[in-house]
Amino acid sequence: MNDTITERQARIVEIVSQQGFATIDTLARDFGVSAQSVRRDIIKLDAEGLLQRFHGGVGVRETSVRLGYAEKRTVAADAKQRIARKAAALIEEGSTVFLDVGTTVEAVAHALCEKRQLMVFTTSLPAAAILTGRPGIELFVVGGAVRGADGSLAGETTLATIARFRFDYAVIGYSGFDDDGAMMDFDMEKVAVKQQAMARAASVLAVGDSSKFARHALARIALPDAFGTIVTDMLSVGDQKRFVDTFEYEVTVA
């Protein structure tokens, strides 16, 4: 155990490392202590660089701070490329596509460069840079405030702009799942953008590597019936039972 943290704090690190995220209220109940005590633990663990504080809870630090955004592109890079190629193959020529944010979605943007005729809307500045000037790609960058190192656009302007359009496909990134199968992410502003884009899309493709099946996050995006297909790199027997048989997701393995 790290000599600078208590036994309870070490246990919090263990729980969050396994689950990806935990709320303050849940930890307080599990340990039989006050929410304020857990909050102090979280502040300490965040300062030590062991976990990351979020509004209402605590998550694994690799989701944002330990790995810089450029470094995150190298994590599971082969899996992301396979996922991207499979997702791109599901998108028909002549379609209107919304691209969300994140490194896997950026990989999808690269794969879409092979298409001959697409109209693409995105809230990702990196995805926009990838697609800029590509023959056959008509590109629209959805306005808004830039949030974080991933170059994402969010806020009321973004939501209002998305509401004006209809998409054939929305390609959505995510960070984990709730116990009832709801897809989740860490940033509430970005979750609102994902939800708006999904509501305006005829088909939703959720893209993410298999490590996210075992993780929780902060905010719910939507329940399984709001998604068309999850495109991922592998599906274990346990994940097949949970996500396909129980939650009735349609899962495509790249």
C-alpha positions in Angstrom: 0.0 0.0 0.0 1.2 3.5 -0.7 2.5 4.8 2.6 0.9 8.2 2.1 -2.6 7.0 1.9 -4.9 5.2 4.4 -6.3 1.7 4.1 -9.7 3.1 3.1 -8.2 5.3 0.4 -6.2 2.3 -0.9 -9.5 0.3 -1.1 -11.2 3.2 -3.0 -8.3 3.1 -5.5 -8.9 -0.7 -5.9 -12.7 -0.3 -6.3 -12.4 2.5 -8.9 -9.6 0.7 -10.8 -12.0 -2.3 -11.2 -15.1 -0.3 -12.0 -13.8 2.8 -13.8 -15.9 5.1 -11.7 -17.7 5.3 -8.3 -20.0 7.9 -6.8 -19.3 9.6 -3.5 -22.7 8.4 -2.1 -22.0 4.8 -3.0 -18.5 4.8 -1.5 -19.9 6.5 1.7 -22.6 3.8 2.0 -20.2 0.9 1.3 -17.6 2.2 3.9 -20.2 3.4 6.5 -18.8 6.9 6.6 -20.0 10.4 5.7 -20.0 11.7 2.2 -17.6 14.5 3.4 -15.1 11.9 4.6 -15.1 10.2 1.2 -14.8 13.6 -0.5 -11.7 14.3 1.6 -10.3 10.9 0.5 -11.0 11.7 -3.1 -9.3 15.0 -2.9 -6.2 13.3 -1.4 -6.2 10.6 -4.1 -6.5 13.1 -6.8 -3.6 15.2 -5.4 -1.5 12.0 -5.2 -2.2 11.4 -8.9 -3.9 8.0 -8.2 -7.4 8.8 -9.2 -9.3 11.8 -10.8 -12.1 13.8 -9.1 -15.3 14.3 -11.1 -18.5 16.0 -10.0 -20.2 13.6 -7.7 -17.6 10.9 -7.8 -14.1 9.7 -8.7 -12.8 7.9 -11.8 -9.6 6.2 -13.1 -7.1 8.9 -14.0 -6.1 7.4 -17.4 -9.4 8.7 -18.8 -7.9 12.2 -19.0 -4.9 13.2 -16.9 -2.3 10.5 -16.7 -2.4 10.1 -20.4 -2.2 13.2 -22.5 -4.7 13.2 -25.4 -1.9 12.6 -28.0 -0.8 9.6 -25.9 -4.3 8.2 -25.8 -4.3 7.9 -29.6 -1.6 5.2 -29.1 -3.6 3.1 -26.6 -5.2 0.1 -28.4 -4.3 1.8 -31.7 -4.7 -1.4 -33.7 -8.1 -2.1 -32.2 -9.2 1.4 -32.9 -8.2 1.1 -36.5 -10.1 -2.2 -36.9 -13.1 -0.7 -35.3 -12.9 2.4 -37.5 -12.7 0.3 -40.7 -15.7 -1.8 -39.7 -17.7 1.3 -38.7 -16.9 3.0 -42.0 -17.9 -0.1 -43.9 -21.4 0.2 -42.3 -21.8 3.8 -43.6 -23.3 4.0 -47.1 -22.0 6.3 -49.8 -24.1 9.5 -50.1 -25.0 9.5 -46.4 -25.1 12.4 -43.9 -22.9 11.5 -40.9 -22.4 13.0 -37.5 -19.0 12.4 -35.9 -18.7 12.7 -32.1 -15.4 13.2 -30.3 -12.6 10.9 -29.1 -9.6 9.0 -30.4 -11.7 6.1 -31.8 -14.0 8.5 -33.6 -10.9 10.2 -35.1 -9.9 6.8 -36.4 -13.3 6.5 -38.0 -12.7 9.9 -39.6 -9.5 8.6 -41.2 -11.4 5.5 -42.5 -14.1 7.7 -44.0 -11.5 9.5 -46.1 -11.8 6.5 -48.5 -15.5 7.3 -49.2 -16.4 9.0 -52.4 -19.5 10.9 -51.3 -20.4 11.9 -47.8 -21.7 14.9 -45.9 -20.1 15.0 -42.5 -21.0 17.1 -39.4 -18.6 17.0 -36.4 -18.0 18.5 -33.0 -14.4 17.3 -33.1 -11.7 19.7 -34.3 -9.2 16.8 -34.8 -11.8 14.9 -36.9 -12.5 18.1 -38.9 -8.7 18.5 -39.6 -8.5 14.9 -40.8 -11.4 15.4 -43.2 -10.6 18.9 -44.4 -9.9 19.0 -48.2 -10.7 15.3 -48.8 -12.4 14.8 -52.2 -16.0 13.7 -51.9 -16.3 14.9 -48.3 -18.6 17.8 -47.7 -17.6 18.9 -44.2 -19.4 21.0 -41.6 -17.9 21.9 -38.2 -20.7 22.4 -35.6 -20.0 25.5 -33.6 -19.7 25.9 -29.9 -17.1 26.4 -27.1 -14.0 24.3 -27.2 -13.8 21.9 -24.3 -10.6 20.1 -23.2 -7.6 18.7 -24.9 -9.6 16.6 -27.2 -10.7 19.6 -29.2 -14.4 18.9 -28.7 -17.1 21.5 -29.2 -20.0 21.7 -26.7 -22.5 24.0 -25.1 -25.9 25.6 -26.0 -24.8 26.8 -29.4 -23.7 23.3 -30.3 -27.0 21.7 -29.2 -29.0 24.3 -31.0 -27.1 23.8 -34.2 -27.4 20.0 -34.1 -31.1 20.3 -33.6 -31.4 21.9 -37.0 -30.2 18.9 -39.0 -31.0 15.2 -39.6 -28.3 12.6 -40.0 -28.3 9.1 -41.5 -25.7 8.0 -39.0 -24.3 9.3 -35.7 -20.9 7.8 -34.8 -20.7 8.1 -31.0 -17.9 7.5 -28.5 -18.3 6.4 -24.9 -16.4 5.5 -21.8 -18.3 2.7 -20.1 -21.7 1.2 -19.1 -24.1 1.4 -16.1 -25.3 -1.7 -14.4 -28.5 -1.7 -16.4 -26.6 -1.5 -19.7 -26.9 2.3 -20.2 -23.9 3.7 -22.1 -22.0 6.3 -20.1 -19.3 9.0 -20.5 -17.4 11.2 -18.1 -18.2 14.7 -19.4 -21.8 15.9 -18.9 -21.6 18.6 -21.6 -20.3 16.1 -24.1 -23.0 13.6 -23.1 -25.6 16.3 -23.9 -24.1 16.6 -27.4 -24.1 12.9 -27.9 -27.8 12.7 -26.9 -28.8 15.5 -29.2 -27.0 13.9 -32.2 -28.5 10.5 -31.5 -31.9 12.0 -31.3 -31.4 13.5 -34.8 -29.9 10.3 -36.4 -31.7 7.5 -38.2 -28.9 5.0 -37.1 -26.4 5.2 -34.2 -23.0 3.5 -34.3 -21.3 3.4 -30.9 -17.5 2.8 -31.3 -15.2 1.7 -28.5 -12.6 -1.0 -27.7 -13.6 -3.9 -25.5 -11.9 -2.6 -22.3 -14.9 -0.2 -21.9 -17.3 -3.1 -21.4 -16.0 -3.5 -17.8 -16.1 0.2 -16.8 -18.5 2.6 -15.3 -18.4 6.4 -16.0 -20.1 9.5 -14.6 -23.1 10.3 -16.7 -25.6 8.1 -18.6 -25.9 8.7 -22.4 -28.8 6.4 -23.2 -30.2 2.9 -22.7 -29.5 0.1 -25.2 -32.7 0.6 -27.2 -31.3 4.1 -28.3 -28.3 2.5 -30.0 -28.2 0.7 -33.4 -24.9 -1.1 -33.2 -21.8 -1.2 -31.0 -18.7 -1.7 -33.1 -15.8 -3.1 -31.0 -12.7 -5.2 -31.3 -13.6 -8.3 -29.4 -16.4 -9.9 -27.4 -15.8 -12.3 -24.6 -18.3 -15.0 -23.6 -19.2 -13.0 -20.5 -19.7 -9.8 -22.5 -21.8 -11.7 -25.1 -24.1 -12.9 -22.3 -24.4 -9.5 -20.7 -24.5 -7.1 -23.6 -26.1 -9.2 -26.3 -28.3 -11.7 -24.5 -29.3 -9.6 -21.5 -29.2 -6.0 -22.7 -30.0 -6.9 -26.3 -27.3 -4.7 -27.9 -26.4 -5.4 -31.5 -22.6 -5.9 -31.4 -20.4 -6.0 -34.5 -16.8 -7.3 -33.9 -14.1 -5.9 -36.1 
